Amino acid sequence: MSLHRNANPRRIFASTTFPLVLFALAALCHAPKSFGAEPDAPKAPPDVLVFTNGDQLSGTFLHEVGGKVTFHSDMVGDVDIEWSKIKELRTQTKVAVIEKSVSLNPRKPVPPSVPQGTVTVAADTVTVHPANNATIPTIAEKDATYIVDQTTLTKQMGHEPSFFTAWNGSATAGATIVQSTQKQYTFSGAVALARVIPTLSWLNPRNRTTIDFAGSYGKITQKAFISGGVFYPGTSTKTALYHADAERDEYLSPRWYVLGMVAFDHNYSLLLDLQQIYGGGIGWTAIKTPKQELDLKATLQYEKQSFINARPGVNQDLIGSTFAGIYLLKLPHDMVFNQEVAYIPAWNNTRAYSVTETNTLAIPGYKNLDFSIGTLDTYLNNPPPAIPSTKRNSFQFTFGVTYVVKSKY
C-alpha cells in the first residue's frame, strides 16, 4: 500500500483503526461468556404434583387451605385440587405447615415451632425438609390445615404494609343519554375499596379499612314551545344522589372489633343538602365461611342534617346510632352478591330517622372487567315541607361496567 505524499498519517491511522475497534467490541458483546465471567444462575427446578391416575403436573405450589391444593402451571394456570386426587406432591418452594392445633397471632411473627422448608406429601403424610436438615416428625395430611409459601407467610405475619398497598375492590361506571323531544342524561359511578391486614383470607384479621363512594346525576330538559296559541315554558328536572363513607376496624379477636366511621349523603330528591355522620362502635362477624360472610355493627354517633332552602329550625344536630348488617355471598360461576342494610335513629329527635339498603350483583366479564347490577333504596322520615310535596323514599337502579382492583401485596 502506498501513501500519497500529502496524506496525513494520523488521519489514515484513525480511519483504519476505528472500524477495527468497533468490530472488536461487537465481537466481544456477542461472544459467549468466558474468561472468568460468572454464568447465569441455573433455574430452580419446578414443584411436581402427581395425580392418582399417574398424570404429572410441573409448576409452582401456591398453597393448601382446608384440604384444597392450589397449584400454578404455565400451561393451565392456577388449578385447585382436592387431596383425594393427589398421589404425591414434591416442592422445591419453601413452605410453612400450620397444623390444626396451632393458633397464629397476626400481630406477631411466625412462631419457631411451625415447621418450615420444602415438603413431600405421599401416603396421606406430610414430610417437611428444613434447610438445616433437622429431623421433623411427619404430619398427617388431614392435620395440615394450611400449607403456604414461607416468604408470603413471613411478610404477612407481624408486618404492617404501607397505607397505599394491599387494597382490593372495584370501580363502576354507567351512563344513559337520550336525545329526543326531551333531552335526558344520567351518569352513575361507584368506588368500593377494602384493605384487610393480613391479606390472606384464612388468617385472622388484625385491622380493616374500607372506603366507599356511590353517585348518580341526571337531568331531563324540554324546550319551551307554543301550541294552539298557548305558550308552554321549558322544563328541567334534576336528580342527584351521592354517598361516601370510610371505616376503620381494629380486631379484638377473630370475630369482634371496634370501629370508627364517617359518612356523607346528598339527596336532591329528598331535599337533603348534606348529612354528616361521625361515630364509633363495635362490630361482630357473625358468619365467616369461604362462601359467605355476615357482619353486624352498632355505633353511637353525631349527625348533622342540612336541607336545601331550609327554613330556620329545619336543619338539625342529632345524637344517634347506626345499626347495620353487611352480607357477602359467593355464587356459582364466580358471581358475588353484596347487601347492606342500615337503620339510623336519632335519640334526641325520634322522628329524624332513616333507612338505607344497597344490593349489588357482580358478574364476571373479561379479565379485570365485570358487569354489575345494583339498587339503592333510601328512606328519610323527616324531609322538610315543600311544594310539590317531597316523597320520603327514593329508589335507584344501576347497571354498569366494573373494573376489579386486585391487591399485588
Secondary structure, 3 states (H helix, E strand, C coil): CCCCCCCCHHHHHHHHHHHHHHHHHHHHHHCCCCCCCCCCCCCCCCEEEEECCCCEEEEEEEEEECCEEEEEECCCEEEEEEHHHEEEEECCCCEEEEECCCCCCCCCCCCCCCCEEEEEEECCEEEEECCCCCCCCCEEHHHEEEEEEHHHHHHHCCCCCCCCCCCEEEEEEEEEEEECCCEEEEEEEEEEEEEEECCCCCCCCCEEEEEEEEEEEEEEEECCEEECCEEECCEEEEEEEEEEEEEEEEECCCCEEEEEEEEEEEEHHHCEEEEEEEEEEEEEEEEECCCEEEEEEEEEEEEEEEECCCCCCCCEEEEEEEEEEEEEEECHHHCEEEEEEEEECECCCCCCCEEEEEEEEEEEEECCEEEEEEEEEEEECCCCCCCCCCCCEEEEEEEEEEEEECCCC
